[in-house]
Amino acid sequence: MIKIDKKYCPENHLCPTKRICPVGAIKQVAFEAPTVDQAKCTDCGKCIRTCRVFKKA
């Protein structure tokens, strides 16, 4: 399971990690912090390696 550590997310830009996710599990509304759709997430770890906001839960 991947979670977002919001204290590290500036929430003022489009999340660049969104396009890295191979299954489209990362969602974002406007410039808010991204969220992870756990039903879609395959725990590949690409988001974790790309941005410190993403953590293994």
C-alpha positions as a printed Julia matrix, in Angstrom:
57×3 Matrix{Float64}:
  0.0    0.0     0.0
  1.25   3.45   -0.97
  0.28   6.58    0.92
  0.89  10.31    0.5
  2.89  12.2     3.12
  1.11  15.55    2.7
  3.58  17.45    4.87
  6.1   17.2     2.0
  3.68  18.05   -0.83
  3.63  21.73   -1.8
  0.12  21.31   -3.33
  0.64  24.23   -5.69
  1.35  22.48   -8.99
  0.26  19.55  -11.1
  1.8   16.39   -9.7
  4.55  15.23  -12.09
  4.46  11.73  -10.58
  0.93  11.23  -11.87
  2.18  10.42  -15.37
  4.79   7.96  -14.01
  2.16   5.56  -12.63
  1.72   2.73  -15.16
 -1.83   1.9   -14.01
 -3.21   5.42  -13.43
 -3.63   4.97   -9.68
 -2.48   8.52   -8.84
 -5.26  11.1    -9.02
 -5.21  14.84   -8.41
 -7.93  17.49   -8.21
 -6.68  20.9    -9.36
 -3.52  21.67   -7.35
 -4.45  19.66   -4.25
 -2.23  16.87   -2.95
 -2.48  13.73   -5.06
 -4.27  10.61   -3.87
 -3.6    6.94   -4.59
 -6.41   4.64   -5.7
 -5.41   1.54   -3.72
 -7.69  -0.68   -5.82
 -5.63   0.19   -8.93
 -2.18   0.43   -7.3
  0.12  -2.52   -7.98
  2.85  -1.42   -5.52
  5.41  -1.16   -8.33
  7.21   1.61   -6.4
  7.79   3.96   -9.33
  6.1    6.84   -7.49
  8.21   6.23   -4.38
 11.41   6.35   -6.41
 10.26   9.55   -8.14
  8.94  11.72   -5.28
  9.45  11.76   -1.51
  5.74  12.5    -0.99
  4.93   8.85   -1.75
  5.66   6.3     1.01
  5.11   2.59    1.61
  2.43   2.19    4.26
